[in-house]
């Protein structure tokens, strides 16, 4: 939008196929003979033991994972690590792009609301400059930002011109950052892109001149009257080659 200058087979029994061996196959173990039935029993016992051991290993692994998750909730750097069972940031949150504090998380829903308001405010600013009418700026801006834009439009009117911006936004970052006019932390938007500015005579619409440049804007917003308004901004403009 831009701102002015934004994944069958039945399981086999552990004892093999059902049924018993014949009497000839059942020889007394006292004679020192290892019978077929005896071998099956030994295999079955080993299978059961392996199953128990295997289950025990899984239980130990599960318990270990629970311990890791519990520890992650209370210890420093590990608490900020992301692994199965412990995503970080938690679902629905992201790290504040303007902070180095790993605990500085922002709601994805809040970010979406602020961005939507920012785009609406920015369009209101562009419209005001294209008409040469500052009357609607109070619905988009407040504080220092409102005062600055009112002055610029007044200057344009005195010169008999209007300004039309054709912005092409390349990136937008939304987070929280200290406001330039106070120590308080406010919602902050950084917007980068290019624009083509056309100066035209207000009375006739005749084009007086055009200029293209890159912009890097930083904007602060606050909730005022039930909506987010732009309260301050710092915009760096760099003329494009040949523009």
Secondary structure, DSSP 8 states (H G I E B T S, - for coil): -------------TT-SSS---GGG---GGGT---HHHHHHHHHHHHHHHHHHHHHHHHHHHHHHHHHHHHHTTSHHHHT--BTTB-SS-TTEEE-TT---TT-EEEHHHHHHHHHHHHHHHHHHHHHHHHT--GGGGGTB-HHHHHHHHHHHHHHHHHTEEEEEEEEEEEEEEEEEE-TTSSSEEEEEEEEEEEEEEEEETTT--EEEEEEEEEEEEEEEEEETTEEEEEEEEEEEEE-TT-
